[in-house]
Amino acid sequence: MSKARIGDRVRVHYRGTLEDGSVFDSTEGGQPLEFVIGSGEIIGAFEDNIVGMEEGERKTFTIKAEDAYGPHREELVLEVGKEEFPPDIKPHEGQQLQLTQPDGHSFIVTVKEVRENSVVLDANHPLAGKDLIFEVELVEIVQEEPQG
């Protein structure tokens, strides 16, 4: 049986959890994730752990925060006055909002706290600063990279 290599298109089922056991993402009950190993479509450390697996093989591995979404950066947490929000938006904790900068670049922020006159926003990725634990099954090597 062949083993997954860089350049192979593969399908995997996975379950991603945090150290407290909470699930942040999963393909359970759905279609497997399909990607080309080494293409950069997903976290590199995830791809690295698929290399060498055989079809049907299961594996559990941890990706440290610095190899996933990086550390949580305090400079990406900002406090904004409530008057800055359009009147139709009533921010609440956990809400995700899309902000657009003057140059047209947009990004997603999460409302961390609503205070009396301001709102604390976090532009970090929701998984920044967290180690990610994956349970993975290599379902299929769809297309193998030709050896040469």
C-alpha positions as CSV (number, residue, x, y, z in Angstrom):
1,M,0.0,0.0,0.0
2,S,1.3,3.4,-0.9
3,K,2.0,6.2,1.6
4,A,1.0,9.8,1.3
5,R,3.7,12.1,-0.1
6,I,4.1,15.7,-0.9
7,G,2.2,16.5,-4.1
8,D,-0.5,13.8,-3.5
9,R,-4.1,14.9,-3.5
10,V,-5.7,13.3,-0.4
11,R,-9.0,13.1,1.5
12,V,-9.0,13.0,5.3
13,H,-11.6,13.0,8.0
14,Y,-10.6,14.9,11.1
15,R,-11.7,16.1,14.5
16,G,-9.9,19.1,15.9
17,T,-10.1,19.8,19.6
18,L,-8.5,22.2,22.1
19,E,-6.7,21.1,25.3
20,D,-9.9,21.4,27.2
21,G,-11.6,18.8,24.9
22,S,-13.8,21.3,23.1
23,V,-14.2,20.6,19.4
24,F,-13.4,23.6,17.1
25,D,-13.8,21.8,13.8
26,S,-14.7,18.4,12.4
27,T,-15.7,16.6,9.2
28,E,-17.7,14.0,11.2
29,G,-21.0,13.5,9.4
30,G,-19.8,15.3,6.3
31,Q,-17.5,15.1,3.4
32,P,-13.8,14.5,4.0
33,L,-11.3,17.4,3.6
34,E,-9.6,17.2,0.2
35,F,-6.2,18.9,-0.4
36,V,-2.9,18.6,-2.1
37,I,-0.1,17.9,0.4
38,G,2.5,20.7,0.3
39,S,0.2,23.2,-1.6
40,G,-0.2,25.5,1.4
41,E,-4.0,25.2,1.3
42,I,-4.1,24.3,5.0
43,I,-1.8,24.6,8.0
44,G,1.7,23.3,7.0
45,A,2.1,21.3,10.2
46,F,-1.2,19.5,9.5
47,E,0.1,18.6,6.0
48,D,3.4,17.4,7.5
49,N,1.6,14.9,9.7
50,I,-0.3,13.4,6.8
51,V,3.0,12.6,4.9
52,G,3.8,8.9,5.4
53,M,0.2,7.8,6.3
54,E,-1.5,4.9,4.4
55,E,-5.1,4.8,3.4
56,G,-7.3,3.8,6.3
57,E,-4.6,4.8,8.9
58,R,-5.7,6.8,11.9
59,K,-3.4,9.2,13.8
60,T,-3.6,11.8,16.6
61,F,-1.2,14.7,16.8
62,T,-0.9,18.1,18.4
63,I,0.1,21.3,16.5
64,K,1.6,23.9,18.8
65,A,0.1,27.4,18.6
66,E,3.2,28.9,17.0
67,D,2.9,26.3,14.1
68,A,-0.9,26.9,13.7
69,Y,-2.4,30.4,14.0
70,G,0.5,31.9,16.0
71,P,0.5,33.5,19.4
72,H,-2.3,35.7,20.6
73,R,-1.1,39.3,20.0
74,E,-2.3,42.0,22.4
75,E,-1.7,44.7,19.8
76,L,-4.6,43.2,17.8
77,V,-7.0,43.9,20.6
78,L,-8.5,47.3,20.4
79,E,-11.1,49.4,22.2
80,V,-13.6,51.3,20.0
81,G,-16.2,53.9,21.1
82,K,-19.8,52.8,20.6
83,E,-20.4,55.9,18.5
84,E,-18.1,54.3,15.9
85,F,-20.7,51.6,15.1
86,P,-23.5,52.1,12.7
87,P,-26.8,52.6,14.5
88,D,-28.2,49.2,13.2
89,I,-25.4,47.2,14.8
90,K,-25.8,46.3,18.5
91,P,-22.5,44.5,19.4
92,H,-22.6,41.6,21.8
93,E,-19.9,39.4,23.2
94,G,-18.7,36.6,20.8
95,Q,-20.1,38.4,17.7
96,Q,-17.9,38.5,14.6
97,L,-17.8,41.6,12.6
98,Q,-16.1,42.6,9.3
99,L,-14.2,45.8,9.4
100,T,-12.9,47.7,6.4
101,Q,-9.8,49.9,6.5
102,P,-9.5,53.1,4.5
103,D,-7.4,51.3,2.0
104,G,-10.3,48.8,1.3
105,H,-8.7,45.9,3.1
106,S,-11.2,44.1,5.3
107,F,-10.8,41.7,8.2
108,I,-12.8,39.9,10.8
109,V,-12.9,40.8,14.5
110,T,-14.6,39.2,17.4
111,V,-16.4,41.3,20.1
112,K,-14.6,40.4,23.3
113,E,-16.4,42.7,25.7
114,V,-19.1,45.4,25.6
115,R,-18.6,48.2,28.0
116,E,-20.8,51.2,28.9
117,N,-19.3,53.5,26.2
118,S,-17.0,51.2,24.2
119,V,-16.5,47.8,22.7
120,V,-13.3,45.7,22.9
121,L,-12.5,44.0,19.6
122,D,-10.0,41.2,18.9
123,A,-8.6,40.9,15.4
124,N,-6.6,37.7,16.3
125,H,-7.7,34.5,14.7
126,P,-10.1,32.8,17.1
127,L,-7.5,29.9,17.5
128,A,-4.5,32.1,17.9
129,G,-2.5,31.2,21.0
130,K,-4.0,27.7,21.2
131,D,-2.5,24.3,20.7
132,L,-4.6,22.2,18.3
133,I,-5.2,18.5,18.7
134,F,-6.2,16.5,15.6
135,E,-7.6,13.0,15.3
136,V,-7.2,12.2,11.6
137,E,-8.0,9.3,9.3
138,L,-6.5,9.2,5.8
139,V,-9.5,8.1,3.8
140,E,-8.0,8.1,0.3
141,I,-5.0,9.1,-1.7
142,V,-7.0,10.5,-4.7
143,Q,-4.1,11.2,-7.0
144,E,-0.5,10.4,-6.5
145,E,2.2,12.7,-7.5
146,P,4.2,11.0,-10.3
147,Q,7.7,9.9,-9.0
148,G,10.5,11.1,-11.1
